[in-house]
Amino acid sequence: LTGAEIALMTSMLRFDMLASTMLLLAFGLLTVGVGLASADRLFSLEAGPRTETVRTVGKENLLLRGLRRVAPGPFGVLVVTSLKDFFRKSENVAKLMLCLVVSILPPIMVAYVAVSFPVEAPPMIVFFMGVMMMVIVYPMLGGMTFGGIGFLESKNHLWIIQCAPNGAAKFVKARVVAFFLSALPFAIIPAVAITLVQGQGLFIGPILAGLAYVLLTGSALVGVGVASLNPTYETARSSSFYVNIIVTVGIILGSTFVPFLVGFRYLPPLVDGALGFFAWILLLTVLPLMLIGSLLCYIGIRNLSKPDD
């Protein structure tokens, strides 16, 4: 194409700020949904009536050995076991890798969309748009990654948990800690990418990493809570897997978007600047997500403690 033809296509396809933002969000949501669904399907195509699960024991890495030293008791063993159980499944690793890739896309996509912003738009608008993309994408990434997984090995596993003293509480807490540790690198790496791509100050990086981390961990709390209320078993893959994912994402959307939309209309930021904007985001999205996730985990613990009829 010639320069004139490219300019003509640009003038025809350029949208205003609102349309560009909506298209960007739609593309991000579609990419996340299709990618996670494909990752789960990719490693289950050969599953059939003769499929057997074979577990091998290898040498533990430095992180797992460090966790055993920090927490040498039974709870530390549960955390290490939860981490090994989560990462030994190929579909979970694929979801985490997709989570990492998709989480880096928002700052890059926002930087390209910024060319359609008005000239008089303030420079911080690009940064704020990147943060808003994090608020929208990260909770769903966390919910789809840490929700809908095989929560228990089998009915016998549930029976063992119920027979142990405070077994349900220890098991759920160990799952939560394992997911919190798993989410840590997926909060730091995208925050560094946003800081470098958008040329923000060094102090912005830790703030973005903290925001990304609490969004991921809040969604992990919701995922664990939903799974403990409707346990799924690895030995009998059923529709409960997909029901848990749908319920998890629905709760996450309700606990983040609804307070944000209400606050955007009736509760503007009390303090101007980046710090005031971050505090506003934490109040409207992270706080409800954490509270609802913690409540679901508490109810899930009580549900797992009840013997089956």
TAFENJO-V430094 format. One record per pair of residues at least 12 apart in sequence whose ideal C-beta (glycine too) atoms are under 6 Angstrom apart, sorted by the first residue. I is the first residue (numbers start at 1). J is the second residue. If there is no record, write none. Layout:
i->I j->J
i->I j->J
This chain:
i->14 j->116
i->17 j->117
i->20 j->113
i->20 j->116
i->24 j->109
i->24 j->113
i->28 j->137
i->32 j->102
i->35 j->98
i->36 j->95
i->36 j->144
i->39 j->91
i->39 j->94
i->39 j->95
i->39 j->98
i->40 j->91
i->43 j->90
i->43 j->91
i->64 j->80
i->67 j->80
i->68 j->80
i->78 j->170
i->78 j->174
i->79 j->174
i->79 j->177
i->79 j->178
i->82 j->174
i->82 j->175
i->82 j->178
i->83 j->178
i->95 j->145
i->99 j->141
i->99 j->145
i->99 j->186
i->100 j->186
i->103 j->190
i->104 j->190
i->104 j->193
i->106 j->130
i->106 j->133
i->106 j->137
i->107 j->130
i->107 j->193
i->107 j->194
i->107 j->197
i->107 j->198
i->108 j->197
i->110 j->129
i->110 j->130
i->111 j->197
i->114 j->126
i->127 j->198
i->130 j->194
i->134 j->212
i->135 j->285
i->138 j->212
i->138 j->215
i->138 j->216
i->139 j->215
i->139 j->219
i->139 j->252
i->139 j->256
i->140 j->249
i->142 j->216
i->142 j->219
i->142 j->220
i->143 j->219
i->143 j->223
i->143 j->248
i->143 j->249
i->143 j->252
i->146 j->179
i->146 j->220
i->146 j->223
i->147 j->223
i->147 j->244
i->147 j->245
i->147 j->248
i->148 j->241
i->148 j->244
i->148 j->245
i->150 j->232
i->150 j->234
i->151 j->227
i->151 j->231
i->151 j->232
i->152 j->231
i->152 j->233
i->153 j->234
i->154 j->233
i->154 j->235
i->168 j->301
i->168 j->304
i->168 j->305
i->169 j->301
i->172 j->228
i->172 j->297
i->172 j->301
i->175 j->224
i->176 j->224
i->179 j->220
i->180 j->217
i->183 j->216
i->183 j->217
i->187 j->209
i->187 j->212
i->187 j->213
i->187 j->216
i->188 j->209
i->191 j->205
i->191 j->208
i->191 j->209
i->191 j->212
i->194 j->208
i->214 j->286
i->218 j->289
i->218 j->290
i->218 j->293
i->219 j->252
i->221 j->293
i->221 j->297
i->222 j->248
i->222 j->251
i->222 j->252
i->222 j->293
i->222 j->296
i->223 j->248
i->224 j->297
i->225 j->293
i->225 j->296
i->225 j->297
i->225 j->300
i->226 j->244
i->226 j->247
i->226 j->248
i->227 j->244
i->228 j->300
i->228 j->304
i->229 j->300
i->229 j->303
i->230 j->244
i->255 j->288
i->255 j->289
i->255 j->292
i->256 j->285
i->256 j->289
i->259 j->284
i->259 j->288
i->260 j->284
i->260 j->285
i->263 j->284
